[in-house]
Amino acid sequence: MLKDRHALVTGGGTGIGLAIARALAARGARVTITGRRAEVLAGAAAATPGLHGLTMDVSDEDSVMAGVSLAVEERGPVAICVANAGIAEGRALHRSDLAFWRMIMSVNLDGAFLTIRECMKSMHKLDWGRVIAVASIAGLRGLRGASAYTASKHGMIGLIRALSEDYMGGPVTFNALCPGYVDTPIVEHNVGAISKRAGISEDEALKLMVSANRHKRLIAPEEVARAAIWLCDEASGSVNGQCIEIAGGQV
């Protein structure tokens, strides 16, 4: 189905991004995975045939422009764009200075905008394309103690909805995946952060995150990847401008 299509996945060296990249490669796609840590990308690419690492900082416009251009030069027009790179960090409003706010926005929202914009430069020339933004359940409701993160994910969903209208009737669809807490290194990091901030044990912090998922367990990255693959199916062309919840129940 995806044989020889070029897919670009930001934040593709670990977690959800890597699971999506592997699933795409398993179905024949040529996959560019991007991130800021060259050694992580190299390890992921070495472990999975079809993955190609590219160092790129989604918060830096020049880096995104140069990176996507190089990927297109080496593997052809981008047919599948997965804007996955992000920062998941909470902070109370009174402790959130402008530098923190801008850091979250530059990666989560600016990064998605820049990635999609640059990928569309080649994708719009094709007769088929998929744009998938990895947002969050925080893009659908407020997440306590994470106002900047919540706002950035709401912005990602707004961007996807607007682009689906802009390109309505064309060969490219735009959709967002909205997972709950996924079993990734980000969750491991946040366990420690929540434990320290709330003065509770790490086990208690993990239970808080698990309990936020309606089915009371962490979501496997592969579950999110399966949703991405479904959106890339030829029969999913009428799914456009949607926010797909992957949270074990209604958000």
ChimeraX commands (.cxc) that place a marker at each C-alpha (Angstrom):
marker #1 position 0.00,0.00,0.00 radius 0.5
marker #1 position 2.75,2.46,0.93 radius 0.5
marker #1 position 5.57,0.97,-1.12 radius 0.5
marker #1 position 8.14,3.60,-2.08 radius 0.5
marker #1 position 6.10,6.49,-0.70 radius 0.5
marker #1 position 8.28,8.96,1.19 radius 0.5
marker #1 position 7.15,9.56,4.78 radius 0.5
marker #1 position 8.70,12.15,7.10 radius 0.5
marker #1 position 8.20,11.74,10.85 radius 0.5
marker #1 position 9.46,14.39,13.26 radius 0.5
marker #1 position 10.54,13.21,16.68 radius 0.5
marker #1 position 10.94,9.84,15.00 radius 0.5
marker #1 position 13.80,8.47,17.07 radius 0.5
marker #1 position 11.79,7.42,20.12 radius 0.5
marker #1 position 8.30,6.81,21.48 radius 0.5
marker #1 position 5.23,7.41,19.34 radius 0.5
marker #1 position 7.23,8.80,16.43 radius 0.5
marker #1 position 9.44,5.74,16.24 radius 0.5
marker #1 position 6.45,3.39,16.45 radius 0.5
marker #1 position 4.77,5.23,13.57 radius 0.5
marker #1 position 8.00,5.26,11.55 radius 0.5
marker #1 position 8.48,1.51,12.01 radius 0.5
marker #1 position 4.88,0.79,11.03 radius 0.5
marker #1 position 5.25,2.89,7.87 radius 0.5
marker #1 position 8.53,1.22,6.95 radius 0.5
marker #1 position 7.01,-2.23,7.49 radius 0.5
marker #1 position 4.48,-1.35,4.80 radius 0.5
marker #1 position 7.09,-0.34,2.26 radius 0.5
marker #1 position 7.50,3.39,2.85 radius 0.5
marker #1 position 10.85,5.15,2.73 radius 0.5
marker #1 position 10.85,6.93,6.08 radius 0.5
marker #1 position 12.84,9.99,7.11 radius 0.5
marker #1 position 12.96,10.28,10.90 radius 0.5
marker #1 position 14.04,13.61,12.35 radius 0.5
marker #1 position 15.15,14.81,15.76 radius 0.5
marker #1 position 17.86,16.79,17.51 radius 0.5
marker #1 position 19.95,13.82,18.72 radius 0.5
marker #1 position 21.94,12.28,15.88 radius 0.5
marker #1 position 22.98,9.25,17.90 radius 0.5
marker #1 position 19.38,8.35,18.75 radius 0.5
marker #1 position 18.33,8.64,15.11 radius 0.5
marker #1 position 21.29,6.58,13.98 radius 0.5
marker #1 position 20.42,3.81,16.44 radius 0.5
marker #1 position 16.79,3.74,15.33 radius 0.5
marker #1 position 17.73,3.68,11.64 radius 0.5
marker #1 position 20.27,0.90,12.18 radius 0.5
marker #1 position 17.66,-1.24,13.92 radius 0.5
marker #1 position 14.90,-0.87,11.32 radius 0.5
marker #1 position 15.35,-1.19,7.54 radius 0.5
marker #1 position 13.70,1.66,5.67 radius 0.5
marker #1 position 14.40,4.35,8.29 radius 0.5
marker #1 position 16.75,7.22,7.49 radius 0.5
marker #1 position 17.88,9.61,10.22 radius 0.5
marker #1 position 18.05,13.37,9.69 radius 0.5
marker #1 position 19.10,15.83,12.38 radius 0.5
marker #1 position 16.56,18.66,12.46 radius 0.5
marker #1 position 15.24,21.10,15.07 radius 0.5
marker #1 position 11.54,21.77,14.44 radius 0.5
marker #1 position 11.68,25.02,16.45 radius 0.5
marker #1 position 14.26,26.45,14.00 radius 0.5
marker #1 position 12.81,27.58,10.67 radius 0.5
marker #1 position 16.12,27.36,8.81 radius 0.5
marker #1 position 16.71,23.86,10.15 radius 0.5
marker #1 position 13.28,22.67,9.03 radius 0.5
marker #1 position 13.57,24.25,5.59 radius 0.5
marker #1 position 17.02,22.75,5.01 radius 0.5
marker #1 position 16.11,19.38,6.52 radius 0.5
marker #1 position 12.91,18.79,4.57 radius 0.5
marker #1 position 14.59,20.00,1.38 radius 0.5
marker #1 position 17.43,17.49,1.87 radius 0.5
marker #1 position 14.98,14.67,2.62 radius 0.5
marker #1 position 13.05,15.44,-0.58 radius 0.5
marker #1 position 16.28,15.55,-2.57 radius 0.5
marker #1 position 17.32,12.14,-1.26 radius 0.5
marker #1 position 13.99,10.27,-1.13 radius 0.5
marker #1 position 11.55,12.21,-3.29 radius 0.5
marker #1 position 8.43,14.26,-2.55 radius 0.5
marker #1 position 6.94,13.82,0.92 radius 0.5
marker #1 position 3.71,11.85,0.60 radius 0.5
marker #1 position 3.13,11.34,4.34 radius 0.5
marker #1 position 3.95,14.06,6.86 radius 0.5
marker #1 position 3.74,13.14,10.54 radius 0.5
marker #1 position 4.22,16.18,12.78 radius 0.5
marker #1 position 4.99,14.37,16.01 radius 0.5
marker #1 position 7.88,16.20,17.71 radius 0.5
marker #1 position 6.83,17.80,20.97 radius 0.5
marker #1 position 7.53,18.77,24.55 radius 0.5
marker #1 position 5.21,17.51,27.28 radius 0.5
marker #1 position 5.99,19.58,30.34 radius 0.5
marker #1 position 3.61,21.02,32.91 radius 0.5
marker #1 position 4.09,24.13,34.99 radius 0.5
marker #1 position 1.73,26.20,37.14 radius 0.5
marker #1 position 0.66,29.54,35.68 radius 0.5
marker #1 position 2.43,31.62,38.32 radius 0.5
marker #1 position 5.66,29.74,37.57 radius 0.5
marker #1 position 5.34,30.01,33.79 radius 0.5
marker #1 position 7.47,32.82,32.46 radius 0.5
marker #1 position 7.38,33.93,28.85 radius 0.5
marker #1 position 10.52,31.95,28.02 radius 0.5
marker #1 position 8.82,28.72,29.13 radius 0.5
marker #1 position 5.64,29.57,27.19 radius 0.5
marker #1 position 7.62,30.29,24.04 radius 0.5
marker #1 position 9.68,27.12,24.40 radius 0.5
marker #1 position 6.54,24.97,24.46 radius 0.5
marker #1 position 4.94,26.85,21.57 radius 0.5
marker #1 position 8.09,26.87,19.43 radius 0.5
marker #1 position 8.37,23.09,19.48 radius 0.5
marker #1 position 4.76,21.92,19.67 radius 0.5
marker #1 position 2.92,24.49,17.57 radius 0.5
marker #1 position 5.54,26.35,15.52 radius 0.5
marker #1 position 7.24,23.02,14.86 radius 0.5
marker #1 position 4.06,21.46,13.48 radius 0.5
marker #1 position 3.36,24.52,11.33 radius 0.5
marker #1 position 6.88,24.63,9.88 radius 0.5
marker #1 position 7.03,20.88,9.26 radius 0.5
marker #1 position 3.68,20.78,7.48 radius 0.5
marker #1 position 4.40,23.93,5.47 radius 0.5
marker #1 position 7.70,22.61,4.17 radius 0.5
marker #1 position 6.37,19.12,3.44 radius 0.5
marker #1 position 3.43,20.57,1.49 radius 0.5
marker #1 position 5.84,22.22,-0.94 radius 0.5
marker #1 position 6.45,18.81,-2.49 radius 0.5
marker #1 position 3.29,16.98,-1.40 radius 0.5
marker #1 position 0.91,19.27,-3.27 radius 0.5
marker #1 position 2.49,18.11,-6.53 radius 0.5
marker #1 position 1.42,14.51,-5.86 radius 0.5
marker #1 position -1.95,12.87,-6.50 radius 0.5
marker #1 position -2.12,11.51,-2.92 radius 0.5
marker #1 position -0.97,12.71,0.48 radius 0.5
marker #1 position -1.51,12.42,4.21 radius 0.5
marker #1 position -0.75,14.95,6.94 radius 0.5
marker #1 position -1.01,13.65,10.50 radius 0.5
marker #1 position -0.38,15.75,13.59 radius 0.5
marker #1 position 0.22,13.95,16.87 radius 0.5
marker #1 position -1.67,16.16,19.30 radius 0.5
marker #1 position -3.07,14.98,22.65 radius 0.5
marker #1 position -6.22,14.68,24.67 radius 0.5
marker #1 position -4.96,18.00,26.06 radius 0.5
marker #1 position -5.93,19.44,22.68 radius 0.5
marker #1 position -9.55,18.58,23.40 radius 0.5
marker #1 position -9.86,19.57,27.05 radius 0.5
marker #1 position -7.90,21.46,29.67 radius 0.5
marker #1 position -5.06,19.60,31.33 radius 0.5
marker #1 position -4.57,20.69,34.92 radius 0.5
marker #1 position -1.16,22.22,35.65 radius 0.5
marker #1 position -0.17,22.39,31.98 radius 0.5
marker #1 position -1.71,25.52,30.48 radius 0.5
marker #1 position 1.06,26.12,27.94 radius 0.5
marker #1 position 1.07,22.52,26.78 radius 0.5
marker #1 position -2.73,22.47,26.55 radius 0.5
marker #1 position -2.78,25.67,24.52 radius 0.5
marker #1 position -0.13,24.34,22.13 radius 0.5
marker #1 position -2.10,21.15,21.47 radius 0.5
marker #1 position -5.35,23.08,20.98 radius 0.5
marker #1 position -3.43,25.16,18.45 radius 0.5
marker #1 position -2.24,22.06,16.60 radius 0.5
marker #1 position -5.81,20.83,16.24 radius 0.5
marker #1 position -6.93,24.26,15.04 radius 0.5
marker #1 position -4.16,24.23,12.45 radius 0.5
marker #1 position -5.20,20.79,11.17 radius 0.5
marker #1 position -8.87,21.77,10.96 radius 0.5
marker #1 position -8.05,24.95,9.05 radius 0.5
marker #1 position -5.75,23.17,6.59 radius 0.5
marker #1 position -8.34,20.50,5.94 radius 0.5
marker #1 position -10.67,23.30,4.83 radius 0.5
marker #1 position -7.98,25.02,2.76 radius 0.5
marker #1 position -7.23,21.85,0.79 radius 0.5
marker #1 position -10.76,20.42,0.77 radius 0.5
marker #1 position -11.52,18.32,-2.29 radius 0.5
marker #1 position -7.85,17.74,-3.09 radius 0.5
marker #1 position -5.78,14.58,-2.77 radius 0.5
marker #1 position -4.33,15.41,0.68 radius 0.5
marker #1 position -6.08,14.80,4.01 radius 0.5
marker #1 position -5.25,16.44,7.34 radius 0.5
marker #1 position -6.01,14.74,10.66 radius 0.5
marker #1 position -4.87,14.79,14.28 radius 0.5
marker #1 position -4.27,11.90,16.66 radius 0.5
marker #1 position -5.12,12.68,20.27 radius 0.5
marker #1 position -3.65,10.05,22.58 radius 0.5
marker #1 position -3.89,9.96,26.34 radius 0.5
marker #1 position -0.89,8.90,28.43 radius 0.5
marker #1 position 1.34,6.66,26.30 radius 0.5
marker #1 position 4.06,4.35,27.58 radius 0.5
marker #1 position 7.03,6.37,26.30 radius 0.5
marker #1 position 10.14,8.07,27.74 radius 0.5
marker #1 position 8.06,11.25,28.12 radius 0.5
marker #1 position 5.84,9.51,30.67 radius 0.5
marker #1 position 8.93,8.23,32.49 radius 0.5
marker #1 position 10.26,11.79,32.66 radius 0.5
marker #1 position 6.94,13.19,33.85 radius 0.5
marker #1 position 6.66,10.60,36.62 radius 0.5
marker #1 position 9.70,12.14,38.25 radius 0.5
marker #1 position 8.54,15.70,37.60 radius 0.5
marker #1 position 5.06,15.12,39.06 radius 0.5
marker #1 position 6.52,13.25,42.02 radius 0.5
marker #1 position 8.80,16.15,42.86 radius 0.5
marker #1 position 6.19,18.86,42.21 radius 0.5
marker #1 position 3.38,17.18,44.16 radius 0.5
marker #1 position 5.49,15.68,46.93 radius 0.5
marker #1 position 4.32,12.15,46.24 radius 0.5
marker #1 position 6.09,8.90,45.38 radius 0.5
marker #1 position 6.88,7.99,41.80 radius 0.5
marker #1 position 4.47,5.04,42.04 radius 0.5
marker #1 position 1.70,7.43,43.09 radius 0.5
marker #1 position 2.61,9.81,40.26 radius 0.5
marker #1 position 2.41,6.98,37.73 radius 0.5
marker #1 position -0.98,5.93,39.10 radius 0.5
marker #1 position -2.26,9.47,38.56 radius 0.5
marker #1 position -1.33,9.33,34.88 radius 0.5
marker #1 position -2.67,5.81,34.41 radius 0.5
marker #1 position -5.97,6.77,36.04 radius 0.5
marker #1 position -6.39,9.63,33.54 radius 0.5
marker #1 position -6.78,7.06,30.75 radius 0.5
marker #1 position -10.35,5.84,30.76 radius 0.5
marker #1 position -9.38,2.15,30.59 radius 0.5
marker #1 position -6.87,2.60,33.46 radius 0.5
marker #1 position -3.70,1.56,31.68 radius 0.5
marker #1 position -0.97,3.24,29.69 radius 0.5
marker #1 position -1.41,3.19,25.92 radius 0.5
marker #1 position 1.18,1.34,23.84 radius 0.5
marker #1 position 2.93,3.45,21.16 radius 0.5
marker #1 position 1.95,0.80,18.63 radius 0.5
marker #1 position -1.73,1.55,19.27 radius 0.5
marker #1 position -1.17,5.13,18.14 radius 0.5
marker #1 position 0.87,3.90,15.18 radius 0.5
marker #1 position -2.01,1.67,14.07 radius 0.5
marker #1 position -4.30,4.70,13.94 radius 0.5
marker #1 position -1.74,6.54,11.81 radius 0.5
marker #1 position -1.52,3.60,9.41 radius 0.5
marker #1 position -5.30,3.51,9.13 radius 0.5
marker #1 position -5.31,7.17,8.13 radius 0.5
marker #1 position -2.81,6.29,5.38 radius 0.5
marker #1 position -5.08,3.63,3.93 radius 0.5
marker #1 position -6.55,4.31,0.49 radius 0.5
marker #1 position -10.02,3.74,1.98 radius 0.5
marker #1 position -9.54,6.53,4.55 radius 0.5
marker #1 position -9.61,9.35,2.02 radius 0.5
marker #1 position -12.93,10.64,3.39 radius 0.5
marker #1 position -11.51,11.01,6.91 radius 0.5
marker #1 position -10.40,14.63,6.94 radius 0.5
marker #1 position -10.13,17.38,9.55 radius 0.5
marker #1 position -10.72,14.89,12.36 radius 0.5
marker #1 position -9.34,14.52,15.89 radius 0.5
marker #1 position -9.07,10.84,16.72 radius 0.5
marker #1 position -9.08,10.12,20.44 radius 0.5
marker #1 position -6.89,7.24,21.62 radius 0.5
marker #1 position -7.54,7.33,25.32 radius 0.5
marker #1 position -9.36,4.16,26.29 radius 0.5
marker #1 position -12.77,5.84,26.23 radius 0.5
marker #1 position -14.50,9.16,25.68 radius 0.5
marker #1 position -12.45,12.18,26.68 radius 0.5
marker link #1:1,2 radius 0.2
marker link #1:2,3 radius 0.2
marker link #1:3,4 radius 0.2
marker link #1:4,5 radius 0.2
marker link #1:5,6 radius 0.2
marker link #1:6,7 radius 0.2
marker link #1:7,8 radius 0.2
marker link #1:8,9 radius 0.2
marker link #1:9,10 radius 0.2
marker link #1:10,11 radius 0.2
marker link #1:11,12 radius 0.2
marker link #1:12,13 radius 0.2
marker link #1:13,14 radius 0.2
marker link #1:14,15 radius 0.2
marker link #1:15,16 radius 0.2
marker link #1:16,17 radius 0.2
marker link #1:17,18 radius 0.2
marker link #1:18,19 radius 0.2
marker link #1:19,20 radius 0.2
marker link #1:20,21 radius 0.2
marker link #1:21,22 radius 0.2
marker link #1:22,23 radius 0.2
marker link #1:23,24 radius 0.2
marker link #1:24,25 radius 0.2
marker link #1:25,26 radius 0.2
marker link #1:26,27 radius 0.2
marker link #1:27,28 radius 0.2
marker link #1:28,29 radius 0.2
marker link #1:29,30 radius 0.2
marker link #1:30,31 radius 0.2
marker link #1:31,32 radius 0.2
marker link #1:32,33 radius 0.2
marker link #1:33,34 radius 0.2
marker link #1:34,35 radius 0.2
marker link #1:35,36 radius 0.2
marker link #1:36,37 radius 0.2
marker link #1:37,38 radius 0.2
marker link #1:38,39 radius 0.2
marker link #1:39,40 radius 0.2
marker link #1:40,41 radius 0.2
marker link #1:41,42 radius 0.2
marker link #1:42,43 radius 0.2
marker link #1:43,44 radius 0.2
marker link #1:44,45 radius 0.2
marker link #1:45,46 radius 0.2
marker link #1:46,47 radius 0.2
marker link #1:47,48 radius 0.2
marker link #1:48,49 radius 0.2
marker link #1:49,50 radius 0.2
marker link #1:50,51 radius 0.2
marker link #1:51,52 radius 0.2
marker link #1:52,53 radius 0.2
marker link #1:53,54 radius 0.2
marker link #1:54,55 radius 0.2
marker link #1:55,56 radius 0.2
marker link #1:56,57 radius 0.2
marker link #1:57,58 radius 0.2
marker link #1:58,59 radius 0.2
marker link #1:59,60 radius 0.2
marker link #1:60,61 radius 0.2
marker link #1:61,62 radius 0.2
marker link #1:62,63 radius 0.2
marker link #1:63,64 radius 0.2
marker link #1:64,65 radius 0.2
marker link #1:65,66 radius 0.2
marker link #1:66,67 radius 0.2
marker link #1:67,68 radius 0.2
marker link #1:68,69 radius 0.2
marker link #1:69,70 radius 0.2
marker link #1:70,71 radius 0.2
marker link #1:71,72 radius 0.2
marker link #1:72,73 radius 0.2
marker link #1:73,74 radius 0.2
marker link #1:74,75 radius 0.2
marker link #1:75,76 radius 0.2
marker link #1:76,77 radius 0.2
marker link #1:77,78 radius 0.2
marker link #1:78,79 radius 0.2
marker link #1:79,80 radius 0.2
marker link #1:80,81 radius 0.2
marker link #1:81,82 radius 0.2
marker link #1:82,83 radius 0.2
marker link #1:83,84 radius 0.2
marker link #1:84,85 radius 0.2
marker link #1:85,86 radius 0.2
marker link #1:86,87 radius 0.2
marker link #1:87,88 radius 0.2
marker link #1:88,89 radius 0.2
marker link #1:89,90 radius 0.2
marker link #1:90,91 radius 0.2
marker link #1:91,92 radius 0.2
marker link #1:92,93 radius 0.2
marker link #1:93,94 radius 0.2
marker link #1:94,95 radius 0.2
marker link #1:95,96 radius 0.2
marker link #1:96,97 radius 0.2
marker link #1:97,98 radius 0.2
marker link #1:98,99 radius 0.2
marker link #1:99,100 radius 0.2
marker link #1:100,101 radius 0.2
marker link #1:101,102 radius 0.2
marker link #1:102,103 radius 0.2
marker link #1:103,104 radius 0.2
marker link #1:104,105 radius 0.2
marker link #1:105,106 radius 0.2
marker link #1:106,107 radius 0.2
marker link #1:107,108 radius 0.2
marker link #1:108,109 radius 0.2
marker link #1:109,110 radius 0.2
marker link #1:110,111 radius 0.2
marker link #1:111,112 radius 0.2
marker link #1:112,113 radius 0.2
marker link #1:113,114 radius 0.2
marker link #1:114,115 radius 0.2
marker link #1:115,116 radius 0.2
marker link #1:116,117 radius 0.2
marker link #1:117,118 radius 0.2
marker link #1:118,119 radius 0.2
marker link #1:119,120 radius 0.2
marker link #1:120,121 radius 0.2
marker link #1:121,122 radius 0.2
marker link #1:122,123 radius 0.2
marker link #1:123,124 radius 0.2
marker link #1:124,125 radius 0.2
marker link #1:125,126 radius 0.2
marker link #1:126,127 radius 0.2
marker link #1:127,128 radius 0.2
marker link #1:128,129 radius 0.2
marker link #1:129,130 radius 0.2
marker link #1:130,131 radius 0.2
marker link #1:131,132 radius 0.2
marker link #1:132,133 radius 0.2
marker link #1:133,134 radius 0.2
marker link #1:134,135 radius 0.2
marker link #1:135,136 radius 0.2
marker link #1:136,137 radius 0.2
marker link #1:137,138 radius 0.2
marker link #1:138,139 radius 0.2
marker link #1:139,140 radius 0.2
marker link #1:140,141 radius 0.2
marker link #1:141,142 radius 0.2
marker link #1:142,143 radius 0.2
marker link #1:143,144 radius 0.2
marker link #1:144,145 radius 0.2
marker link #1:145,146 radius 0.2
marker link #1:146,147 radius 0.2
marker link #1:147,148 radius 0.2
marker link #1:148,149 radius 0.2
marker link #1:149,150 radius 0.2
marker link #1:150,151 radius 0.2
marker link #1:151,152 radius 0.2
marker link #1:152,153 radius 0.2
marker link #1:153,154 radius 0.2
marker link #1:154,155 radius 0.2
marker link #1:155,156 radius 0.2
marker link #1:156,157 radius 0.2
marker link #1:157,158 radius 0.2
marker link #1:158,159 radius 0.2
marker link #1:159,160 radius 0.2
marker link #1:160,161 radius 0.2
marker link #1:161,162 radius 0.2
marker link #1:162,163 radius 0.2
marker link #1:163,164 radius 0.2
marker link #1:164,165 radius 0.2
marker link #1:165,166 radius 0.2
marker link #1:166,167 radius 0.2
marker link #1:167,168 radius 0.2
marker link #1:168,169 radius 0.2
marker link #1:169,170 radius 0.2
marker link #1:170,171 radius 0.2
marker link #1:171,172 radius 0.2
marker link #1:172,173 radius 0.2
marker link #1:173,174 radius 0.2
marker link #1:174,175 radius 0.2
marker link #1:175,176 radius 0.2
marker link #1:176,177 radius 0.2
marker link #1:177,178 radius 0.2
marker link #1:178,179 radius 0.2
marker link #1:179,180 radius 0.2
marker link #1:180,181 radius 0.2
marker link #1:181,182 radius 0.2
marker link #1:182,183 radius 0.2
marker link #1:183,184 radius 0.2
marker link #1:184,185 radius 0.2
marker link #1:185,186 radius 0.2
marker link #1:186,187 radius 0.2
marker link #1:187,188 radius 0.2
marker link #1:188,189 radius 0.2
marker link #1:189,190 radius 0.2
marker link #1:190,191 radius 0.2
marker link #1:191,192 radius 0.2
marker link #1:192,193 radius 0.2
marker link #1:193,194 radius 0.2
marker link #1:194,195 radius 0.2
marker link #1:195,196 radius 0.2
marker link #1:196,197 radius 0.2
marker link #1:197,198 radius 0.2
marker link #1:198,199 radius 0.2
marker link #1:199,200 radius 0.2
marker link #1:200,201 radius 0.2
marker link #1:201,202 radius 0.2
marker link #1:202,203 radius 0.2
marker link #1:203,204 radius 0.2
marker link #1:204,205 radius 0.2
marker link #1:205,206 radius 0.2
marker link #1:206,207 radius 0.2
marker link #1:207,208 radius 0.2
marker link #1:208,209 radius 0.2
marker link #1:209,210 radius 0.2
marker link #1:210,211 radius 0.2
marker link #1:211,212 radius 0.2
marker link #1:212,213 radius 0.2
marker link #1:213,214 radius 0.2
marker link #1:214,215 radius 0.2
marker link #1:215,216 radius 0.2
marker link #1:216,217 radius 0.2
marker link #1:217,218 radius 0.2
marker link #1:218,219 radius 0.2
marker link #1:219,220 radius 0.2
marker link #1:220,221 radius 0.2
marker link #1:221,222 radius 0.2
marker link #1:222,223 radius 0.2
marker link #1:223,224 radius 0.2
marker link #1:224,225 radius 0.2
marker link #1:225,226 radius 0.2
marker link #1:226,227 radius 0.2
marker link #1:227,228 radius 0.2
marker link #1:228,229 radius 0.2
marker link #1:229,230 radius 0.2
marker link #1:230,231 radius 0.2
marker link #1:231,232 radius 0.2
marker link #1:232,233 radius 0.2
marker link #1:233,234 radius 0.2
marker link #1:234,235 radius 0.2
marker link #1:235,236 radius 0.2
marker link #1:236,237 radius 0.2
marker link #1:237,238 radius 0.2
marker link #1:238,239 radius 0.2
marker link #1:239,240 radius 0.2
marker link #1:240,241 radius 0.2
marker link #1:241,242 radius 0.2
marker link #1:242,243 radius 0.2
marker link #1:243,244 radius 0.2
marker link #1:244,245 radius 0.2
marker link #1:245,246 radius 0.2
marker link #1:246,247 radius 0.2
marker link #1:247,248 radius 0.2
marker link #1:248,249 radius 0.2
marker link #1:249,250 radius 0.2
marker link #1:250,251 radius 0.2
view
